[in-house]
Amino acid sequence: MKTLIEDYTSFPGDHCGSVAMRGLLHHYCDLALPEAAIFGLGSGVACVYLEAPGMESGVSIFGRTISLETDLGLNLQVDYREQTEDDDDNAWQVAREEVLAGRPTMLSGDILYLDYREFKVHFPGHRFVLVGFDDEIEKVFIADRIKPEPEACSYGALRMSRNPPLALSTNNLWGRFHGTEVGRSLVDAAAVAIDRSVKNMLGSAPEPSGDSPFASADVQVVSGVDGIEHFARQLPDWAKRDDVLGIAGFNAACIEKFGNGGGNFRHLYAGFLDWAHELDPKLAPSHAGDLARKAADSWTAASACLYRVAEEGPLPALFHEAALHINTVAATERQLFTELAD
């Protein structure tokens, strides 16, 4: 048996989650929005400082929330839901039936195992859309962020990605649109999304839930502007770690590459703030996008320092320089989100 949903449109872009949700919202809700608007409407901007022994890098810096996709549904008042599956065989059967019914389906997995991407490191939580499969050649067809056409991936690679035996797993997570009605206007949805981001960045985020791959006693999570300041304080001590070269190289890429649009997702958020100001000037001040771009530039400068560590060795001066840039990020983002709260 084989099938392919030919009327699904994939829009290549900067980030897997916002690209996937952009295509799915266009398909199910006839909602045509730029990627930056999708990212911001999902309250995607964040800073998560994560120490997790189960990850390839003992310390990781993430610039987006783990709930962007479901928060996007909540903010727009679209009935989009996600769930995990304990059994790998059942997880594939569920996804297969969704596609056979003509429903493009959000999936999540570790990008390392996806054989069409040739990624070199573990990166859990990659998002992509299942649009078809072919039993004869044992391939699925996936809409990802790089190309507009579907990409072929082996059944075995998809299975391994969705619930890998090593590192962190998103436990066969998948998402479905249970309705297509958009309950909020874009202005109202943007206001709700900005308020959620303000609370995430300036307040105390909730502890990871039991379904989260980060919900473990061994995992330390510090988020928001507090997470940025914690990162700055920790950086000088990285020079003393045995895994210093690994965590420096990984986080340099995490901040500037790994599908985030540069500047740890801040360029995407700047685009959203520009879009929101055009939509309704009361949503965000005219200079809000510039503040986000200033933060992005400081994130990029810190990443450059960490790349130099990976190439030149753990020179203390490089970590101190990176910490200065991250302190600039913290001050800039505290100002930005304080102004957005007003």
N, C-alpha and C positions, 0 to 999 in steps of 0.2 A: 504494500500500500504506500501511496505517496500523496502529498498535497503541498500546495504553496498558495499563500494568501497574496494574490498579485496586486490588490488595490491598496496595500499598505505602503505609505510613503515614509522613507527614512531620510532625515535631514542631518547630514554630517555636521559635526560641531566640536566644541571644546571638551565637554564633560559627558561621561556615559549616562549618568542619571538624568540630567536635564535633556539630553538628546533623546533618550528613550521616552520620557514623559511628553516631550514635545510631539513626537510622532504619534504616541498613543492618544493624546488629547485631540490632535488633529483628526485622527481616524474615528474615535468614538464620539467626540463632542463637537466636531467641526469647529474647533477653536484654533485659529491660526495666530501664533505668537512667536516672537523671537526667542532664541535660547536664553538670553540674559533675563528676559521677563519670566520664563519658566523657572529659572534658578531662584530668582528673588521671590516669586509668588509661592515657592515651596519653602520659604524661610531657610534656604540652604546654607547661608553663611554661618561659619562657626570657627572656633579653634578648640581642638581636643588634643590635649597632651596625654598620651597613652603609654604606660609602661606595662607590657604584657609578655611574660616569658614564653608564651606559645607562638609568638610571632617571629618571623625571620629577623626582623629588627627589634631589639629589646625595647627601644623607645621609638615612638612614631608620632608625628605631628599631622593631624588631619584638619583641613580647612573647611569642611562641610559637615552638616549634621548627618546622622545615620537614618534620619526619618524624613528627608527631603521629599521623597515620593509620596508617602502617605500624608505628610503635612500639606503638600500641594492639593491633594484631594480635599482635605479638611478646609483649607483656606478658600478654595473655590466653591465649596459645598458640592463636590462631585462624589458619587458613591464608588470610590476606589478602595479596595481592601487588599491587604497582603497577609499571607500565612506561610508557615513552614510545614514540611512533611518529614516525619521520622524515617519512613521507609523509602529507599532509593527507587525501588521498582514502582511503587505507587506514585512517587513524585513524577516519574516519567510518564506513567499512564495518564495522570491528571493533565499534565501539560499537553500531551498528545491529543487528548480528547478536546481540549480547548481549541487547539489549532484545527482539528477536524471539523469543529463547529464554526469555523471561520473567524475565530477570535484571536488576534495577535496577543501574545501573552508575555508579560514582564517576567524575566528570570534574573537570578543573581548567582554569582559564583566567584571562585578564585581565578583571576585572569591567567595565571601561570599555566593552567591546564588547557586553556582554549587553544587548539592547535593551529588556528588561522591567525592568531595574534603574535606568536613568537615572543611573548613576554619573558623576561629573564628572572623575575623575582615573584614571590607570593604577594598577591594583593587581593584580599577578600573583599567581597561586596561590590565587585564589578557588576554593572547593570547592562542588560541587553534584551532584545525582544525576539521571541521565537515566532517565526512566520511560516515554517514548513518543515517537512521531513520526507525522507525516501528510505523505506525499509530495504529495498534491494541493494543499495550502496551503503546503507547504515550511516547516513548523514542527516544532520538537521540543517536548517537554513535560518540564519540569525541576522537580524538588523542590528548593527553596532554603530559606533560613532564615526568610524573612519571613512567608510564608503557608502554611497547611496544605494547600492544594490546589495541583496542578501549575500552573506558569506557562509560557506559550507564548513561544518564542524562534525567530526566523527561522534557517533553515539557514545563511545567510551570516554572521549575527552569531555563531553558535556556532563556526563554522569560524575566523573572525577571532580570537575570544577564545582558542581552544585553542592557536593558534600565530601570535601577532600579528607583523606586520612591524616594528613599532616597540617600543621598551622591552624588557623581559625577557619570555621565553617559558618556559612549562612543557612545551613540546614535545609537545603532544597527550597529556599524562599521563592515564592511566586506571587504575582499580583493580577487582579482581575477587576474590570469595570463592571459593577453590578447595576449601573445606571449611566445614562448619558446626559442628563440634565445638569446644567451649571447653575447652581442656586444663588450665587452672588455676582453682582456686577464686578467688573475688573477694578474699579475704584475701591469698592468695599473690600474685595479680596486682597488688594495691595495693602490697604490699611491694616487688615488683620495680619497679613504676612509680616509687615514691618514691625508691628507690635510684638509678634512672636519672636522675631530676630532680636529685638531690643532686650526682651526678657532673657533670651538664651545667652546673649553676650554680656549683659550687665548683672544678671541675677545668678542664682544657683540652679543649675540644670538638675533634673531628677537623676537618681542613680539608674544605671542601665537595667532594663527589665530582664526577666528570666529568659526571654526569647532572644536577647541580644548576644552576639558572639563575644561581647566584652563583659558579660555578667559573670564575674568570677572573683573570688577572694584574692587571687593572685594578681589581679589587674588594678592598676592605679589610673584613675581618670581625673584630670583637672580641666575644666572647660571654660569657654567664654574669654573675656578679657583677663580674668583670673588665670586661665590656662596660658595665655600669652605671657603674662608676668612671671608665672611659674617656669615657663620655658626659658625666659631670659635669665632667671636665677640659676637654673640648672646647667646652662650651657658651659660656663667655665669648668665645672666638674666633669664634663664629658671627656676632657683631655686625659683624665686618670683612668678611664674605663678600658678594660681589655678589648671590648668590641668597638672601640672608638671609630675606627676607619669604616666599619660597616654601618654604624648608625649615622655617621656624618654623611656618607654617600647616599644612603637610603633617604634620609630626610631632606637632603639637598634636592633630590629628584621629587620627593613628595611635595615639597613646597612649590617647585617651579614647573614640574612636568607632570607625569602620571595623569594626564587628561584633566587638568584643572583650569586651563586658559591662562596660566601664568599668575605669579603673585599670590599663590595660595587661594585661588578662587576669587580674589578681590577685584580683578578686572571684570569678571562676570557680574559681580554684585554692583560694581560701578555702572555697568551698562543697564542693570535693572533700575538703579536709582535715577539715572538719566531718563529712562522710559517712564518711570513713575512720576517724575516731575512734569514731563510733557503731558501725561495723562491727567494730572491734577496737581498744580503747584503746592497745594496744601499737604500733599503726601510726603514730600521731601524738599528741603531747601535746594536752591539751584546749584550750590557748591557741594552738595553731598557726594555726588559722583567723583568730584575732584579729591575729596578726602579719602574715598575708597581707593582711588588710584594712587594717592600718596602712600597709603598703607601697602598697596601692592608693590610699589617700588622698593619699600623698605624690606618687605618679605623677600623680594628678588635679590636684594643686596645681601641679606643674611644667607640665602641659599648659595650665593657665589662664594661666600666665606667657607661654607661647609664643603663645597666642591673642592676648594683649595686644600682643606684638611685631608680629604680623601686622596688627593694627588700628591701633596707635599709632606704630609705627616701631621700629628696632633700638636701643632705649635700653639701655646697658650694665647698668644696675641690674636690668632684668628678666631678663637672662641670668644674672647673679650670683644672683638670687633663685631662679631655676629650678635652678641648680647646687646650691644649698643643699638644695632638696627632693630632688634626685636623690642627693645624698650621704646623706640620711636613708634613702632607698630602699635604697641599697647596704648601709648598716649593718644595717637591719632584715632584709633578705633574707639577708645573711651569717649573722646570728643564727638566722633561721628554718631555713635549710638545714643549718647546723651542728648544731642540735638534732635535726633529722630524721635526720641521719647517725648520731646516738648510739644 
